[in-house]
């Protein structure tokens, strides 16, 4: 009797539910998310709001040579021109082009393009000392070079990106002649880093015994003021060959 009563009760319940299980509750609709804001991209020789907030300062405005002069001169050499938004050396004999202001410690970012067989460089921590005839008598250099076309390309520590005549860059970082290269120099006061197209290509301590030993083993040993300053001017080298620079910016560290 108990079994029969149980079966009858089960049948009654199935009838009440229509013989089908209750449907599962519907999943909540996904909440729509706002699209991520597009990253602001700086045009040539300009800064984004983010870069300005981070302390970056343009050294070249893409229009004229405001903020630049010659080494131990009041004005830039005439062969330094603005060409299509680039700062170009159009002929040799102009002398190095140097910032009016001094910087250090700093992070410097710029782009360069060299002519076939060409040679140039970016020199920093320069002082216009009476005992220094040239920019490179006081300031280290990040080499700008056509590695394949210029004779200096056969000297490892003279290749593009080098801490010139002091540290040798690895192969494969520089782009073919005529293409733009992205370069960065970080000078902390005690260390130097050279970056070329996203690769760390030269690094060194600065001012310590190891640095002094490197200088003593280089061509710069003949200039006692070389690599001894904590800040200085920044210069683009006139090595007699056509070269272009753009997007030159710096921030204090």
N, C-alpha and C positions, 0 to 999 in steps of 0.2 A: 504494500500500500504506500509506503514511504517513497519507493522508486517511482511509482506511477504518479504520485502527487508532484514529485520533483520534475518529471518530464512534462507534465501539464503546465507547471509554472514556467519552465523554459520556453515552451511553445508560446505561451501567452506573452512573454517578454519579446520574443522575436517578432510576433505579430505587431506588438506595439511599436517596435522600431522599424517596421517594414522589412526586416530581414537584412538590412545593410548597416555597416558601421558608420558612425558620424564622421563627416568630412573633417580633415585637419584644418585648423584656422589658417587663413591666408597670411603669407609672409608680408611684413611691412614693406612698402615701396621704398626703394633706395633714395636717400636724400641727395639731391643734386649738389655738386660742389662747384664753386666758382673756379674758372680757369686760372692757372697761375699767371701772374702778370708777366708780360714779356720783358726780358732783360733789356735795359737801355744800352744801346751801342753808340759809342762815340764816333763821330765822323772824323775825317782827317784833321789833325791839328786842333782837336777840341777835347773837352773833358765832359764826362757824364756827371750828373749831380752826385752820384755815389763816389766817383773818383775825387771830386772836389771836396766832399765831406771827409774823405780819407786823407786829405792833405796834399794831393797832387797839384803841381803847378806847371803850366805850359812854359817851355823855354823858347818855343818857336810858334808864332801865331799863324803861319801859313800865308801871311800877307806882306810882311816887311821884316827888317832885321832889328826891330826894337829889342833891346836887352843884350845886344851883341856888339863886340868891338874887336879890334885887332890886338895882338899881344904887344903890350907896351905902346899902344896907339889909342887914339880917341875914337877912331872910326874903323869899320870893317874894310878890308881890301875890296877893290872894285869888282874883282872876279867872283866874289861870293854874291849869288843872285837868288831871287825867288823864282822858281820855274814850276808852273802848274801845281802850286801848293807844296813844293819841296824846297829845301834849302840846298842849293847846288853850288859846287865849285866848278865854274865854267872854263877856267884856265889856270895854269900854275902862276906863281909869282905873287899871289894875293896875300900870302902869309896865313898863319893859323887864325881861325875865327873863334873868339873866346867870349864867354858870358861876362857881363859887367859885374854880376854878383858872385859871391863865393858860396860854396856848399860843403857840408860835411858835419857828421855822418849823413848818408843819404842812400836812397834807392833811385836809380836813374833808368828810364825806359826810353828806347828809341828804335827807329827802323833805319836801315841803310841799304843802299844799292851801289855797287861799284861798276865802273866801266871795264871793258876787256883789258887785261894786263895791268889793272889799276891797283893803287896802294893809297890808303888813308888810315885814319885811326881816330879814336876818341880818347882824349887825354884829360885827366882830372887831378884835383888837389894841386893845382898850379899856383905858384906865387910869382909875382913880377919882381923878383929880387934883382938887385944890381949885378949879382954874381951869376945870374942865370940868363944866358943869351936867348934860349929857346924854351918853349913850353915844356918839352920833354926833359929839360934839365932838373925839373922839380917834380913833375907829375907822372904817375904810371899811365900806361896806355892799354886800351882794348883794341886789338888790331882789326882793321878793315882791309880785306885783300881779295884779289882774284887768285886763289890758291894755285890754280892750274896754269895761269898765264904769267904771273909775276915771279921773278927769281926768288923772292923771299919765301914763296911757297915751298921751296926745297929745304928750308930751315924750320924744324918742328916748332920751335918757340916763337916763330914769326908768322905762323899761319893764322887765319881768321879766327877771332875769338880769344886769341892768346892774351895773357898778361905779358905783354911784349917783352921778349928776351929773358923772361923769368919763369913762366909756367907754360907748359905745352898743352894745347887742347887735343881732344881725341878727334879722330877722323869721322866724317859723316854728319856733322852738325850744320855746316854751311850750305846754303842753296847755290845753284849754278849762277855764274856771273850774269848780271842783268836782272836778277830777281830780288825782291825785297827780303831782307833778313830782319828778324825781331831780336833785339839785344837788350839785356838788362845788366846793370852793374849794381851790386850791393856793397856798400862800404860802411861797416859798423863802427869804425874807429880802431878796431883791433883785428878785423878780418876783411878780406876782399873775396867776392864771388863774381865771376863772369858767366852769364847765361846767354846762349845763342839758340834761337828757335826752340825754346823750351828745354834745352839740355844744359846742365852744369858743365862748362868746358874749362874753367880755370878757377882755382881757389888757393888762397894763401893767408897766413897770418900777416899782420902788419905792425911794424914798429918794434917787434921783439928781436931776440938774438937770431932766430931762424930767418926772419925777414932780412936782417942785416947781412947774414951769410949769403942769401940769394942775390942780394944787390951786389955784394962784393965779387960774386962769380959772374956777373953780367957786364954788359957794356956801360952800365950806369955807374959803375964804381968810380969813374973819373969825375963825377959830379956829386960832391959831398952833400948837397941839399936834396938830392933825389929821394923821394919817398919818406920825407921826414915831417910832413905837415899833416895836421888833423883836419884841415879844411882848405879849400882853394877854389879857383876858377875851373870851369869845364871848357874844353876847346875841341874843335873839329880841325883835323890836320890838313894843311895844304902840302901834299906830297907831289904835286905837279900833275896829278891825274884827275879826270872828271869823276865826281862822286856826288851822290844825292842822299839827303837825310830828311826825315819827317817824323811827326808824332813824338817829338822830344819832350819829355816831361820828367819832373823830379819831385821827390817828397823827402822831408827830413825824417830821420830815424832816431 
